[in-house]
Amino acid sequence: MKEVSLYLHIPFCVKKCDYCDFLSGAYDNDIQKRYAESLCKEIAYMGQQLRSVAVSSIYIGGGTPSWLDASDMGKIMDALHKNFTIGQDAEISMECNPGTVTMEKFSAYRKMGINRLSIGLQSANDDELRLLGRIHSYEQFLRTFDMARKNGFYNLNVDIMTGLPRQTPEKLMHTLEQVIALRPEHVSAYSLIVEEGTPFYDRYKFDAVKQHAGMKTEFLPDEDEEYRLSKMAQSVLIAHGYQQYEISNYAREGYACYHNTVYWRRGDYLGLGIGAASMVGDRRMANVRDIYQYMDLCADKLSSNNIEETENLTSPLWQEVTSLSKKDAMEEFMFLGLRMNAGVTREDFAKCFSCSIESVYGETIKHLRQEALLEVAEGRIFLTDKGMDLSNYALAQFLL
């Protein structure tokens, strides 16, 4: 292993948004501090096993990492720098939400080495923010964005959502215009997914079933409306200089998120914190999901004394460890790589699997080309615009 990316999970929120099914929740300050200490122990334990491996990117997600006290985040960043070899040009991203940050916090983040922020907006319309259960107004988002700029953050992502209940083209256009006027370096535009176990599911589950069945809906946009809204976001962002490099992600020149491309290119990454997933080679690992079990295991089982450096990583925190078969790895290579506009290359496939891509997927590629969903050019295989629109169908064809 020459390099690795790190993901750190901070599971704390002021309150969970109504649509969110992530592993997160509201915890008191004592639990937050104990968790930060536990995470530092895991960082030390895993870092000692990867002493000479370069860290190319770090992504701190959640939850709402910016809800954590700045001093605790500082301890986590100190532990990372002490125990891992972090490249001088490493991309270090952190998610933050309006209403959880101050000028002092942003200043502290810069001093810690964080150089990229992802700010959750979702909508520039306050009625939609209330509907989503967000804790902030659009005005608070503007203040957050301005504070980030004033503290020297020149690599900012803004999250927005399409397909909201009763979202109109006019409302979405307002959000797009407000975001574009701020000129963030990156925009993530996700379609709302109504997940089981959330207040949104209780509220809109019948509409969600109708939406997936192609029927007329009452609150959520129907299938055709959802498509038009996502295409509007795509066309407006591209028209204003944002390059679409993945199904839901757009960036100005030179600002594609490196960390996310590691996932889509099946690079090695190590997840730290509750529920965090790792991929090293064709091994998949996932940490325990219960925060109290996690903290107890860190206290009882983790010691970084005299740990030998090894690529065959081990951790008492893993509750799931699986090895992908060659078939599984091939499917994943195609399924993830084709999410990106650049697609996959014959050369990379042959390097990974010691066979040509046509020997495995020749008929699938031929079939999807005939349907105008896939194109082949200069050794690259990638989805067409139509293929991106029908990506669920197109990607499913690569399941062996």
Number of C-alpha atoms within 10 A of each C-alpha: 13 9 17 22 27 22 22 22 23 28 24 25 21 18 15 22 21 20 20 19 16 14 18 20 17 15 13 9 12 9 15 19 16 14 24 23 19 21 24 22 21 26 26 22 22 24 22 19 21 23 16 16 20 17 24 22 23 25 23 22 19 23 26 25 22 26 23 21 16 19 13 17 21 17 15 21 17 14 19 19 16 15 19 21 18 22 14 9 10 18 21 22 24 21 21 22 25 24 17 19 19 15 15 11 19 23 17 17 23 15 11 18 17 20 19 23 25 22 21 20 26 22 27 23 17 14 11 18 18 15 14 20 16 23 17 17 19 19 13 16 20 17 16 22 22 14 19 25 15 13 16 12 19 14 19 22 27 23 18 23 22 26 22 22 19 12 18 16 16 10 14 23 16 14 21 20 14 16 20 17 9 12 16 20 21 25 27 20 21 17 16 16 15 23 18 13 12 18 19 22 17 13 13 19 17 14 21 24 13 17 20 11 11 12 14 14 18 15 15 23 23 22 18 12 16 20 15 16 22 20 14 17 22 19 12 15 22 15 10 13 14 24 21 22 17 21 17 19 21 24 23 18 11 10 16 22 20 18 22 15 16 16 15 20 19 17 17 19 24 21 22 23 27 26 24 20 21 21 21 18 16 14 15 17 23 22 21 21 16 11 17 14 13 22 24 13 16 21 14 9 15 19 14 17 9 9 14 11 15 15 12 10 13 13 14 14 24 19 12 12 14 11 14 13 11 12 13 13 17 20 19 19 19 25 22 17 23 26 22 21 18 15 23 25 20 16 14 16 17 13 11 13 13 10 13 16 20 14 8 14 18 11 11 17 22 15 14 18 16 11 12 14 21 23 18 17 8 7 11 14 21 24 26 19 14 13 21 21 16 13 19 12 12 21 21 12 17 17 14 11
